[in-house]
Amino acid sequence: MTHPFIHPASKSLFLSIRKILKNKIIFQNKEGQIIFVCGGRIRQYSRTQRYRFIKYARRHAKQFRIFVAESATEDLINDDEPEFNNIADFESIIANLADCILIFPESEGSISEISYFSNDDEIAKKILVANDYNEQGDSFINLGPINIIDKKSRFQPTIRIDFNSNKFDVITERLHTRLTRSRSKRFHFKKFSNLNPKERLSIIFQIVYIFKILTIDGILFSIEKIFRESINKREIRHILSFLVAVKYLKRIKEDSAYFTPNRNIDPFLEFRNYDISNLQAQTVLFFSKYHKESYALLEEI
């Protein structure tokens, strides 16, 4: 697949984007925190805590982006270059991108996730375990992985709830308290490979947000020109599938090759004293002159 930046005029466009990312004051937006929820099966009329919490959060915790691994896996498999991953490794990638990993240990899979994630210090810092009142004995999971997480996590201690009820307010209150009390982090321009996972996610979304419509090849080319380094396409595909799953991006056209931001979505990066629409206007002008296909798609979305 080709990208729309063959014309030499793209050089000045990428230079402008690079200068703005380097020189402007930019913070990471604290709104729309992403919660990766693990637990039992999610299907209609399921009685699992994960399914019931997701239904609850859609009505009572709209400030959070609730996300399950199955959504990103489905997008990745349906990609035009599908790949099959080690599920545990792919979930680790997802966990690194999320702001919090909420785990209901109610199935063999979710118990395995607790054990697996507790061994990664960075992921363990983001885990909140919601355990059943009736499972508080001296079990391996309580004395081992959950105990480890409670020593490392910024969301500790483990929340004890009645798995026979639908009272999840204590969970959303913990999420709200721990996720919103921290100060916004300043974004500092550096090599793309030196950015942390959330910063790389933010940049990829910002690029699509600026251009409005891009293929994965266009996104890769943009990153390489802005950051002046080679990029791992596999990682970019994983992040794009994640962004589709959390409904920040959507695929369009018959072959779903193009990505565009969903409506009413704010970027992860907040520019102080600069209007990003100025850059967007430059990209529209570029497409109108040098890439008619992209310009036509812009008029359709």
C-alpha positions as CSV (number, residue, x, y, z in Angstrom):
1,M,0.0,0.0,0.0
2,T,1.3,3.5,-0.8
3,H,1.2,6.7,1.2
4,P,0.0,10.2,0.1
5,F,3.4,11.9,0.7
6,I,5.2,11.4,-2.6
7,H,5.2,15.0,-3.5
8,P,8.3,17.0,-2.2
9,A,5.9,19.6,-0.6
10,S,5.4,17.0,2.2
11,K,8.9,17.7,3.5
12,S,8.0,21.2,4.8
13,L,4.7,19.8,6.2
14,F,6.5,17.3,8.3
15,L,9.1,19.8,9.3
16,S,6.3,22.1,10.7
17,I,4.8,19.2,12.7
18,R,8.3,18.3,14.1
19,K,8.9,21.9,15.2
20,I,5.6,22.2,16.9
21,L,6.1,18.9,18.8
22,K,9.6,20.0,19.8
23,N,8.9,23.6,20.7
24,K,5.4,24.0,22.0
25,I,4.3,23.4,25.5
26,I,2.4,20.1,25.5
27,F,0.7,18.1,28.3
28,Q,-0.8,14.7,28.3
29,N,-4.6,15.0,28.7
30,K,-6.0,13.4,31.8
31,E,-9.5,13.0,30.4
32,G,-10.7,9.7,28.9
33,Q,-8.6,7.4,31.0
34,I,-8.5,3.8,29.6
35,I,-9.5,0.9,31.8
36,F,-8.5,-2.6,30.7
37,V,-11.0,-5.0,32.3
38,C,-10.2,-8.7,32.8
39,G,-12.4,-11.4,34.2
40,G,-15.0,-13.9,33.1
41,R,-16.7,-14.2,29.8
42,I,-18.6,-11.3,28.3
43,R,-21.7,-12.3,26.4
44,Q,-25.3,-11.3,26.6
45,Y,-27.0,-12.3,29.9
46,S,-23.7,-13.4,31.3
47,R,-23.5,-13.3,35.1
48,T,-19.8,-12.6,35.3
49,Q,-18.5,-9.6,37.2
50,R,-16.6,-8.3,34.2
51,Y,-19.8,-8.3,32.0
52,R,-21.9,-6.7,34.7
53,F,-19.2,-4.1,35.5
54,I,-18.9,-3.1,31.8
55,K,-22.7,-2.6,31.7
56,Y,-22.6,-0.6,34.9
57,A,-19.7,1.6,33.7
58,R,-21.5,2.5,30.4
59,R,-24.1,4.3,32.5
60,H,-22.3,5.4,35.6
61,A,-18.6,5.8,34.7
62,K,-18.7,7.5,31.3
63,Q,-15.6,9.4,32.1
64,F,-13.6,6.2,31.6
65,R,-12.9,4.3,28.4
66,I,-13.7,0.7,29.2
67,F,-11.8,-1.8,27.1
68,V,-11.5,-5.6,26.8
69,A,-8.6,-7.5,25.1
70,E,-11.0,-9.4,22.8
71,S,-11.9,-6.2,20.9
72,A,-8.2,-5.4,19.9
73,T,-7.6,-9.1,19.1
74,E,-10.6,-9.1,16.7
75,D,-9.4,-6.0,14.9
76,L,-5.9,-7.4,14.6
77,I,-7.1,-10.7,13.2
78,N,-9.4,-8.8,10.7
79,D,-6.5,-6.6,9.5
80,D,-5.4,-6.9,5.9
81,E,-2.2,-8.5,7.1
82,P,-3.5,-10.6,10.0
83,E,-1.1,-12.0,12.5
84,F,-1.5,-14.5,15.3
85,N,0.1,-13.6,18.6
86,N,0.9,-15.2,21.9
87,I,-2.2,-14.1,23.8
88,A,-0.2,-13.4,27.0
89,D,2.3,-11.2,25.2
90,F,-0.4,-9.3,23.3
91,E,-2.3,-8.7,26.6
92,S,1.0,-7.3,28.1
93,I,1.2,-4.8,25.2
94,I,-2.4,-3.8,25.9
95,A,-1.7,-3.5,29.6
96,N,1.2,-1.2,29.0
97,L,-1.1,1.1,27.0
98,A,-3.9,1.2,29.5
99,D,-4.1,3.6,32.5
100,C,-5.5,0.9,34.8
101,I,-6.0,-2.9,34.6
102,L,-9.1,-3.9,36.6
103,I,-9.1,-7.7,37.2
104,F,-12.0,-9.7,38.6
105,P,-10.4,-13.1,39.5
106,E,-13.5,-15.2,38.5
107,S,-12.1,-17.5,35.8
108,E,-9.0,-19.5,35.1
109,G,-7.9,-17.0,32.5
110,S,-8.3,-14.0,34.8
111,I,-6.4,-15.8,37.6
112,S,-3.6,-16.5,35.2
113,E,-3.6,-12.9,34.2
114,I,-3.1,-11.8,37.8
115,S,-0.2,-14.2,38.1
116,Y,1.4,-13.2,34.8
117,F,1.0,-9.4,35.3
118,S,2.2,-9.4,38.9
119,N,5.6,-10.4,37.7
120,D,5.9,-7.2,35.6
121,D,6.7,-4.2,37.9
122,E,5.4,-1.5,35.6
123,I,2.1,-3.3,34.8
124,A,1.6,-4.3,38.5
125,K,1.7,-0.6,39.4
126,K,-1.5,-0.2,37.4
127,I,-3.5,-3.2,38.6
128,L,-6.7,-3.0,40.7
129,V,-8.0,-6.3,41.9
130,A,-11.7,-6.6,42.8
131,N,-12.1,-9.9,44.6
132,D,-15.1,-11.8,46.0
133,Y,-15.8,-11.5,49.8
134,N,-16.1,-15.3,49.8
135,E,-12.5,-15.8,48.4
136,Q,-10.5,-14.2,51.2
137,G,-8.8,-17.3,52.6
138,D,-5.1,-18.3,52.6
139,S,-5.2,-19.4,48.9
140,F,-2.2,-19.3,46.5
141,I,-3.7,-16.4,44.6
142,N,-4.3,-14.3,47.7
143,L,-1.0,-15.0,49.4
144,G,1.0,-14.8,46.1
145,P,0.1,-12.6,43.2
146,I,-2.6,-10.5,44.8
147,N,-0.3,-9.8,47.8
148,I,2.5,-8.8,45.4
149,I,0.2,-6.4,43.5
150,D,-1.0,-4.8,46.8
151,K,2.6,-4.0,47.5
152,K,3.3,-2.4,44.1
153,S,0.1,-0.9,42.8
154,R,-1.0,2.7,43.0
155,F,-4.6,1.4,43.1
156,Q,-4.0,-0.9,46.2
157,P,-5.4,-2.3,48.3
158,T,-7.6,-5.0,46.7
159,I,-11.3,-4.2,46.8
160,R,-13.5,-6.8,48.4
161,I,-17.0,-7.0,46.9
162,D,-20.0,-9.3,46.9
163,F,-19.9,-11.1,43.5
164,N,-23.7,-11.7,43.9
165,S,-24.4,-8.0,43.8
166,N,-24.1,-5.2,41.3
167,K,-22.6,-2.6,43.6
168,F,-19.6,-1.3,41.7
169,D,-19.5,2.3,43.0
170,V,-16.6,1.5,45.3
171,I,-14.6,0.5,42.2
172,T,-15.4,3.6,40.2
173,E,-14.7,5.8,43.2
174,R,-11.2,4.2,43.6
175,L,-10.5,4.7,39.9
176,H,-11.7,8.3,40.0
177,T,-9.6,9.1,43.1
178,R,-6.4,7.5,41.9
179,L,-6.5,8.5,38.3
180,T,-7.5,12.2,38.6
181,R,-5.5,13.2,41.6
182,S,-2.2,13.2,39.8
183,R,-1.0,16.2,37.9
184,S,-0.9,16.3,34.1
185,K,2.4,15.2,32.7
186,R,4.4,17.4,30.4
187,F,5.2,15.8,27.0
188,H,8.8,16.1,26.0
189,F,9.9,15.5,22.4
190,K,12.5,12.7,22.0
191,K,13.3,9.8,19.8
192,F,10.1,7.8,19.1
193,S,11.8,4.6,20.4
194,N,12.5,6.4,23.7
195,L,8.9,7.4,24.3
196,N,7.0,5.3,26.9
197,P,4.0,3.2,25.6
198,K,1.4,5.8,26.4
199,E,3.4,8.5,24.7
200,R,3.8,6.5,21.6
201,L,0.0,5.8,21.6
202,S,-0.6,9.6,22.0
203,I,1.7,10.5,19.1
204,I,0.1,7.9,16.7
205,F,-3.4,9.2,17.5
206,Q,-2.2,12.8,17.2
207,I,-0.8,12.1,13.7
208,V,-4.1,10.6,12.6
209,Y,-5.9,13.5,14.3
210,I,-3.9,16.1,12.3
211,F,-4.2,14.4,8.9
212,K,-7.8,13.1,9.5
213,I,-7.4,10.2,7.2
214,L,-4.3,7.9,6.8
215,T,-3.4,4.3,6.1
216,I,-0.9,2.4,8.2
217,D,1.8,3.1,5.6
218,G,1.0,6.8,5.8
219,I,1.2,6.7,9.6
220,L,4.6,4.9,9.5
221,F,6.0,7.3,6.9
222,S,4.8,10.3,9.0
223,I,6.4,9.0,12.2
224,E,9.7,8.2,10.4
225,K,9.8,11.7,8.9
226,I,8.8,13.6,12.1
227,F,11.1,11.6,14.4
228,R,13.8,10.7,11.8
229,E,14.2,7.0,12.7
230,S,12.9,3.7,11.4
231,I,9.8,2.3,13.1
232,N,8.6,-1.2,14.0
233,K,5.4,-1.7,11.9
234,R,4.2,-4.6,14.1
235,E,4.1,-2.3,17.1
236,I,2.2,0.4,15.2
237,R,-0.3,-2.2,14.1
238,H,-0.9,-3.3,17.7
239,I,-1.4,0.3,18.9
240,L,-3.8,1.0,16.0
241,S,-5.9,-2.1,16.9
242,F,-5.9,-0.8,20.5
243,L,-7.1,2.6,19.4
244,V,-9.9,1.0,17.3
245,A,-10.9,-1.1,20.2
246,V,-11.2,1.8,22.6
247,K,-13.1,3.7,19.9
248,Y,-10.6,6.5,19.4
249,L,-10.1,5.5,15.8
250,K,-12.3,3.7,13.2
251,R,-11.5,2.0,9.9
252,I,-13.2,3.2,6.7
253,K,-13.5,2.2,3.0
254,E,-14.4,-1.2,1.8
255,D,-11.0,-2.7,2.7
256,S,-10.9,-0.9,6.0
257,A,-7.4,0.3,5.1
258,Y,-7.8,3.9,6.2
259,F,-8.0,5.1,9.8
260,T,-9.8,8.2,10.9
261,P,-10.6,9.6,14.4
262,N,-14.1,9.0,15.8
263,R,-16.2,12.1,16.3
264,N,-16.1,14.1,19.6
265,I,-12.8,12.6,20.6
266,D,-10.2,14.7,22.3
267,P,-6.5,13.9,21.6
268,F,-4.3,12.6,24.3
269,L,-2.0,15.6,23.9
270,E,-3.0,19.1,24.9
271,F,-1.2,22.0,23.3
272,R,-0.9,25.2,25.3
273,N,-1.1,28.4,23.5
274,Y,-1.3,26.7,20.1
275,D,-4.4,25.9,18.0
276,I,-3.8,22.4,16.4
277,S,-6.4,23.3,13.7
278,N,-3.7,25.4,12.0
279,L,-1.8,22.2,11.3
280,Q,-5.0,20.5,10.2
281,A,-5.7,23.3,7.7
282,Q,-2.2,22.8,6.2
283,T,-2.8,19.1,5.7
284,V,-6.2,19.7,4.0
285,L,-4.5,22.1,1.7
286,F,-1.7,19.6,1.0
287,F,-4.2,16.8,0.1
288,S,-6.2,19.2,-2.1
289,K,-3.2,20.0,-4.2
290,Y,-1.2,16.8,-4.1
291,H,-3.3,13.8,-3.2
292,K,-6.8,13.9,-4.6
293,E,-7.9,10.5,-3.2
294,S,-7.2,11.5,0.3
295,Y,-8.9,14.9,-0.3
296,A,-12.0,13.1,-1.6
297,L,-12.1,10.9,1.5
298,L,-11.9,13.9,3.7
299,E,-15.1,15.3,2.1
300,E,-16.8,12.0,2.8
301,I,-16.1,11.7,6.6
